[in-house]
Amino acid sequence: MSEIVMVGVDGSNTAFKAASRAADIAEGLNAELAVLTAHVKENTEVIKIGNDTWILDDAKQAQKMAERVAAKLREEHPDLIIRPVAVRGKPQEALVEEAARVGAGLLVVGNVGLKGLGRVLGSVANSVARNAPCDVLIVRTDR
């Protein structure tokens, strides 16, 4: 197995459960953990209301989310190398493409979306499992 375990996160509690499992596995394998968040578009908006100005940047927000998850995981796994990553694209495509680019040995995703209509229409987990260039672990996160 490669020395990189990759997990996709979106800021939800269920995604954090998958990230925690991925961190446990990476630590056991003495591997690096890549925590990936996808953003659909390169978008920067400047919003002015009165004297206040806000700059909203999708890529920066995605990177910040990955960094927050990585920081939380470092509390539980202080010796683990954890690299936050933000990639442009749909989550399933971003995970598969980034795993191929870095040569990940394992991709970890949560199972949310595998039930009911989501199973018929497809989910991130289903798409990743079908298209990943490496092994995939689908973590049961809906409990």
Secondary structure, 3 states (H helix, E strand, C coil): CCCEEEEECCCCHHHHHHHHHHHHHHHHHCCEEEEEEEECCCCEEEEEECCEEEEEEHHHHHHHHHHHHHHHHHHHCCCCCEEEEEEECCHHHHHHHHHHHHCCCEEEEECCCCCHHHHHHCCHHHHHHHHCCCEEEEECCCC
